[in-house]
Amino acid sequence: MAESIERFIKEREELNNIVLEKGGKTIKRFFNLDTNAYKDGAFPAKIKESLGLVASMVLRCDDCINYHLLQSRKEGVSDEEMDEIFSIALVVGGSIVIPHLRRAYAIWEELKTIQY
């Protein structure tokens, strides 16, 4: 199953390169803003990724969920912390989040098999 997250990482990188090559100033500035918003600040990056993941699950954006799961893993989020993140997303988003929750658990397990 590790190939699905690896495929996601590769495709995301390739598509981001196209966007950044072809996109104008506004698009590039937005990408820069997004990157910088998740860096350590008053809140550490780990917490910011958790916030991003909850929002992505509530908004039901699978690409965003996958990205924040990947970043959360890199930031050292534990299984126990991830369970709480998923719980908050489910409480805030309601039952419509369940299909995304299922996939998120599967991706989280897959990420444990990948070295960074």
C-alpha distance (Angstrom), angle and dihedral (degrees) to the residues before:
residue distance angle dihedral
M1 . . .
A2 3.82 . .
E3 3.76 88.9 .
S4 3.82 92.4 72.4
I5 3.80 94.9 61.2
E6 3.79 91.1 40.3
R7 3.80 88.9 51.6
F8 3.82 89.3 49.1
I9 3.82 91.5 51.3
K10 3.81 92.7 48.8
E11 3.79 94.8 45.3
R12 3.81 92.7 46.2
E13 3.79 91.4 51.5
E14 3.80 92.9 47.9
L15 3.80 93.4 47.7
N16 3.80 93.2 45.1
N17 3.80 88.8 53.3
I18 3.81 89.9 54.1
V19 3.81 92.3 47.7
L20 3.80 92.6 48.2
E21 3.80 92.0 46.4
K22 3.80 95.3 47.5
G23 3.80 101.6 28.2
G24 3.76 123.8 97.7
K25 3.78 130.5 -126.7
T26 3.82 95.4 -77.0
I27 3.80 93.4 53.4
K28 3.79 92.4 46.0
R29 3.80 91.3 48.6
F30 3.79 91.4 50.7
F31 3.82 91.4 50.8
N32 3.81 88.8 49.4
L33 3.81 91.3 49.2
D34 3.81 90.6 50.0
T35 3.81 92.1 49.9
N36 3.79 93.8 48.1
A37 3.81 95.2 44.8
Y38 3.81 90.4 66.9
K39 3.81 97.2 49.7
D40 3.80 121.8 105.3
G41 3.78 112.5 -76.1
A42 3.79 132.6 127.5
F43 3.79 83.4 -24.4
P44 3.79 119.3 41.2
A45 3.81 117.8 -114.6
K46 3.80 89.7 -108.0
I47 3.81 91.4 63.0
K48 3.80 92.5 43.0
E49 3.81 90.8 53.5
S50 3.80 88.8 50.4
L51 3.80 90.2 52.7
G52 3.79 90.6 47.5
L53 3.79 91.0 49.8
V54 3.81 93.6 51.8
A55 3.80 90.9 48.6
S56 3.80 91.6 47.2
M57 3.79 92.3 50.5
V58 3.79 92.4 48.7
L59 3.81 89.9 47.8
R60 3.84 88.8 45.6
C61 3.80 97.1 -131.0
D62 3.81 106.8 154.9
D63 3.81 94.3 -169.4
C64 3.79 90.1 52.3
I65 3.80 91.5 45.5
N66 3.80 91.1 52.1
Y67 3.79 92.0 47.8
H68 3.81 94.1 49.5
L69 3.80 91.1 45.4
L70 3.80 88.9 53.9
Q71 3.79 92.8 47.2
S72 3.82 91.7 44.7
R73 3.79 89.8 54.1
K74 3.81 90.2 50.0
E75 3.82 89.5 49.4
G76 3.80 91.0 54.4
V77 3.78 101.8 -107.7
S78 3.81 108.2 172.6
D79 3.79 127.1 -135.5
E80 3.79 89.5 -107.4
E81 3.80 92.0 51.9
M82 3.80 90.9 46.7
D83 3.80 90.8 52.1
E84 3.80 89.0 55.3
I85 3.81 91.6 46.8
F86 3.81 89.4 51.8
S87 3.82 90.5 47.2
I88 3.80 92.1 53.5
A89 3.81 91.5 48.1
L90 3.79 90.4 51.0
V91 3.81 93.7 47.8
V92 3.80 92.8 47.2
G93 3.80 96.5 40.7
G94 3.79 101.2 34.4
S95 3.77 128.6 -148.2
I96 3.83 93.2 -33.8
V97 3.83 85.5 75.1
I98 3.83 92.9 61.1
P99 3.84 97.2 90.5
H100 3.82 89.4 50.5
L101 3.79 90.4 45.3
R102 3.81 90.2 55.5
R103 3.78 92.4 51.9
A104 3.80 91.9 43.0
Y105 3.80 91.8 55.8
A106 3.81 89.7 50.0
I107 3.81 92.8 49.3
W108 3.81 91.3 45.7
E109 3.80 89.5 55.7
E110 3.80 90.5 46.5
L111 3.79 91.8 52.2
K112 3.80 89.3 60.3
T113 3.81 88.6 67.0
I114 3.81 95.2 56.0
Q115 3.81 125.3 85.0
Y116 3.82 118.3 -140.9
